[in-house]
Protein backbone atom coordinates (compact mmCIF):
# COMPACT_ATOMS: atom_id res chain seq x y z
CA UNK A 1 0.00 0.00 0.00
CA UNK A 2 2.95 2.36 0.38
CA UNK A 3 3.05 2.87 -3.39
CA UNK A 4 -0.42 4.43 -3.31
CA UNK A 5 1.13 7.57 -1.83
CA UNK A 6 3.10 8.17 -5.03
CA UNK A 7 1.12 10.96 -6.75
CA UNK A 8 2.38 9.96 -10.20
CA UNK A 9 0.69 6.56 -9.99
CA UNK A 10 -2.78 7.39 -8.69
CA UNK A 11 -5.49 10.01 -8.98
CA UNK A 12 -6.80 11.84 -5.92
CA UNK A 13 -9.60 9.30 -5.62
CA UNK A 14 -7.06 6.51 -6.04
CA UNK A 15 -5.19 7.78 -2.98
CA UNK A 16 -8.21 8.78 -0.91
CA UNK A 17 -10.02 5.43 -1.07
CA UNK A 18 -7.15 3.26 0.25
CA UNK A 19 -6.33 5.91 2.86
CA UNK A 20 -9.91 5.66 4.11
CA UNK A 21 -9.72 1.85 4.17
CA UNK A 22 -6.44 2.00 6.07
CA UNK A 23 -7.86 4.47 8.61
CA UNK A 24 -10.85 2.22 9.26
CA UNK A 25 -8.89 -1.01 9.55
CA UNK A 26 -5.95 0.40 11.49
CA UNK A 27 -7.38 2.59 14.28
CA UNK A 28 -5.16 5.21 15.85
CA UNK A 29 -3.58 4.73 19.26
CA UNK A 30 -5.49 7.68 20.73
CA UNK A 31 -8.83 6.07 19.90
CA UNK A 32 -9.86 8.65 17.32
CA UNK A 33 -11.90 7.25 14.46
CA UNK A 34 -11.42 8.38 10.88
CA UNK A 35 -10.35 12.01 10.98
CA UNK A 36 -12.56 14.78 9.65
CA UNK A 37 -9.72 15.81 7.32
CA UNK A 38 -9.57 12.36 5.75
CA UNK A 39 -13.36 12.25 5.36
CA UNK A 40 -13.24 15.66 3.67
CA UNK A 41 -10.43 14.49 1.37
CA UNK A 42 -12.39 11.38 0.38
CA UNK A 43 -15.55 13.43 -0.18
CA UNK A 44 -13.58 15.87 -2.34
CA UNK A 45 -12.47 13.10 -4.68
CA UNK A 46 -15.48 10.75 -4.59
CA UNK A 47 -19.12 11.35 -5.38
CA UNK A 48 -21.56 10.71 -2.52
CA UNK A 49 -22.79 7.43 -4.02
CA UNK A 50 -19.21 6.21 -4.62
CA UNK A 51 -18.25 7.11 -1.05
CA UNK A 52 -21.28 5.27 0.34
CA UNK A 53 -20.40 2.25 -1.81
CA UNK A 54 -16.82 2.35 -0.54
CA UNK A 55 -17.95 2.49 3.09
CA UNK A 56 -20.30 -0.42 2.49
CA UNK A 57 -17.52 -2.44 0.85
CA UNK A 58 -15.18 -1.73 3.77
CA UNK A 59 -17.82 -2.99 6.18
CA UNK A 60 -18.55 -6.13 4.19
CA UNK A 61 -14.93 -7.02 3.58
CA UNK A 62 -14.00 -6.61 7.22
CA UNK A 63 -16.95 -8.54 8.63
CA UNK A 64 -14.94 -11.75 8.99
CA UNK A 65 -11.99 -10.20 10.85
CA UNK A 66 -13.49 -10.84 14.32
CA UNK A 67 -14.30 -14.43 13.35
CA UNK A 68 -10.77 -14.96 12.10
CA UNK A 69 -9.29 -13.54 15.29
CA UNK A 70 -11.34 -15.94 17.40
CA UNK A 71 -11.17 -19.04 15.19
CA UNK A 72 -7.52 -18.64 14.16
CA UNK A 73 -8.15 -20.37 10.82
CA UNK A 74 -5.47 -22.69 9.50
CA UNK A 75 -5.16 -23.54 5.84
CA UNK A 76 -6.57 -26.99 5.16
CA UNK A 77 -8.54 -27.16 8.41
CA UNK A 78 -12.34 -27.01 8.44
CA UNK A 79 -13.70 -23.56 9.30
CA UNK A 80 -15.89 -25.17 11.97
CA UNK A 81 -12.93 -27.05 13.49
CA UNK A 82 -12.44 -24.75 16.52
CA UNK A 83 -16.01 -25.34 17.72
CA UNK A 84 -16.16 -29.13 17.48
C-alpha positions as a Python dict, from the first residue, in 0.01 Angstrom:
ca = {
    (1, 'X'): (0, 0, 0),
    (2, 'X'): (295, 236, 38),
    (3, 'X'): (305, 287, -339),
    (4, 'X'): (-42, 443, -331),
    (5, 'X'): (113, 757, -183),
    (6, 'X'): (310, 817, -503),
    (7, 'X'): (112, 1096, -675),
    (8, 'X'): (238, 996, -1020),
    (9, 'X'): (69, 656, -999),
    (10, 'X'): (-278, 739, -869),
    (11, 'X'): (-549, 1001, -898),
    (12, 'X'): (-680, 1184, -592),
    (13, 'X'): (-960, 930, -562),
    (14, 'X'): (-706, 651, -604),
    (15, 'X'): (-519, 778, -298),
    (16, 'X'): (-821, 878, -91),
    (17, 'X'): (-1002, 543, -107),
    (18, 'X'): (-715, 326, 25),
    (19, 'X'): (-633, 591, 286),
    (20, 'X'): (-991, 566, 411),
    (21, 'X'): (-972, 185, 417),
    (22, 'X'): (-644, 200, 607),
    (23, 'X'): (-786, 447, 861),
    (24, 'X'): (-1085, 222, 926),
    (25, 'X'): (-889, -101, 955),
    (26, 'X'): (-595, 40, 1149),
    (27, 'X'): (-738, 259, 1428),
    (28, 'X'): (-516, 521, 1585),
    (29, 'X'): (-358, 473, 1926),
    (30, 'X'): (-549, 768, 2073),
    (31, 'X'): (-883, 607, 1990),
    (32, 'X'): (-986, 865, 1732),
    (33, 'X'): (-1190, 725, 1446),
    (34, 'X'): (-1142, 838, 1088),
    (35, 'X'): (-1035, 1201, 1098),
    (36, 'X'): (-1256, 1478, 965),
    (37, 'X'): (-972, 1581, 732),
    (38, 'X'): (-957, 1236, 575),
    (39, 'X'): (-1336, 1225, 536),
    (40, 'X'): (-1324, 1566, 367),
    (41, 'X'): (-1043, 1449, 137),
    (42, 'X'): (-1239, 1138, 38),
    (43, 'X'): (-1555, 1343, -18),
    (44, 'X'): (-1358, 1587, -234),
    (45, 'X'): (-1247, 1310, -468),
    (46, 'X'): (-1548, 1075, -459),
    (47, 'X'): (-1912, 1135, -538),
    (48, 'X'): (-2156, 1071, -252),
    (49, 'X'): (-2279, 743, -402),
    (50, 'X'): (-1921, 621, -462),
    (51, 'X'): (-1825, 711, -105),
    (52, 'X'): (-2128, 527, 34),
    (53, 'X'): (-2040, 225, -181),
    (54, 'X'): (-1682, 235, -54),
    (55, 'X'): (-1795, 249, 309),
    (56, 'X'): (-2030, -42, 249),
    (57, 'X'): (-1752, -244, 85),
    (58, 'X'): (-1518, -173, 377),
    (59, 'X'): (-1782, -299, 618),
    (60, 'X'): (-1855, -613, 419),
    (61, 'X'): (-1493, -702, 358),
    (62, 'X'): (-1400, -661, 722),
    (63, 'X'): (-1695, -854, 863),
    (64, 'X'): (-1494, -1175, 899),
    (65, 'X'): (-1199, -1020, 1085),
    (66, 'X'): (-1349, -1084, 1432),
    (67, 'X'): (-1430, -1443, 1335),
    (68, 'X'): (-1077, -1496, 1210),
    (69, 'X'): (-929, -1354, 1529),
    (70, 'X'): (-1134, -1594, 1740),
    (71, 'X'): (-1117, -1904, 1519),
    (72, 'X'): (-752, -1864, 1416),
    (73, 'X'): (-815, -2037, 1082),
    (74, 'X'): (-547, -2269, 950),
    (75, 'X'): (-516, -2354, 584),
    (76, 'X'): (-657, -2699, 516),
    (77, 'X'): (-854, -2716, 841),
    (78, 'X'): (-1234, -2701, 844),
    (79, 'X'): (-1370, -2356, 930),
    (80, 'X'): (-1589, -2517, 1197),
    (81, 'X'): (-1293, -2705, 1349),
    (82, 'X'): (-1244, -2475, 1652),
    (83, 'X'): (-1601, -2534, 1772),
    (84, 'X'): (-1616, -2913, 1748),
}
